[in-house]
């Protein structure tokens, strides 16, 4: 999970740096440059929100899968404990 966060963080830093450099080297007026910067910031904020929602959704899915796996392991442990306590019953099943 941490590596996903690092990747997303790096992605945004790279995108912001690239956009900034492109705007600074573009031959246009300061007003136009500021408008472009505001537009790019808004786009990046929207993209960040979209990624945040996707990450939240994936986190929920992972949580559900983990709960299911834990429940399966608990059931297996209960069966093994029962077999250990009553070896003759377990063989007759």
N, C-alpha and C positions, 0 to 999 in steps of 0.2 A: 504494500500500500504506500509505503514511504517513497519507493522508486517512482510510482505513478505521480505523486506530488512533486518530486524533483523534476520529472520530465515536463510536467505541465508548467511548472515555474520557469524552467529553462526555455520552454517554448514561448512563453509570454515575454520574457526578457529579450529573447532574440527577435521576436516580432516587433517589440517596442523599439529596440535599438535600430533595426533595419528601417522601420518607418521614420524614425527621427532622422537618420542619416539621409534618407531619400528626400525628406522635406527640406532639410538644411541645404542640400546641394541643388535643389530645384530652382530654376530661374523665375521667381515670381515675387510679388510684393509681400511685405510683412503681414498685411491683413489677410491675404490669401493663404499664406503659410499658417497663420494662427487658426483660420477656419479649417484648413486641412488637418491640423493637429487635433482640434476639437472633434472633428468627424472621426478621425482614426481612434482617438481615445474612446469615443462612444461605441465604435465597432468592437474594440477590444473588450470593453466592459460587457457588451452583449454576449460576446463569445465566451468570456469568463463565466458569466451566469449560466450559459448553456452547458459548459463543461462541468460546472458545479452541480447542476441538476442531474447530469448523466452520472457523475461520480456518486452522488447521493443514492441514485437508483441502483447502481451496481453494488454499493455498500449494503443496501437493504437486501439485495439478492444473495450476497455472500453471507450475510447474517442468517438468513433463512436456511441456506444450505448447511451452515455450521451447526445450527440448532438441530437439524435433521440428523446430521452425522453424530452429534453428541448423543441424541436419543437412541440411535442404533447401537452405539458403543455401550451405553448404559444397559440396554436390553440384552446384549451379548454377555456383559459382565454378570447380570442377574441370572442368566441361564447357566453360566459356568459355575457361579456360586451354588446354585441349586444342584447342579450335577456333582459338585464336590461334597456337598452336605449329604446328598442321597444318591450315591452311585448306582444303587440297584434300580431306583425309579428311572433314572436317566437312561439306563440301558434298555428298559422295557418300552420306552417311548418310540 
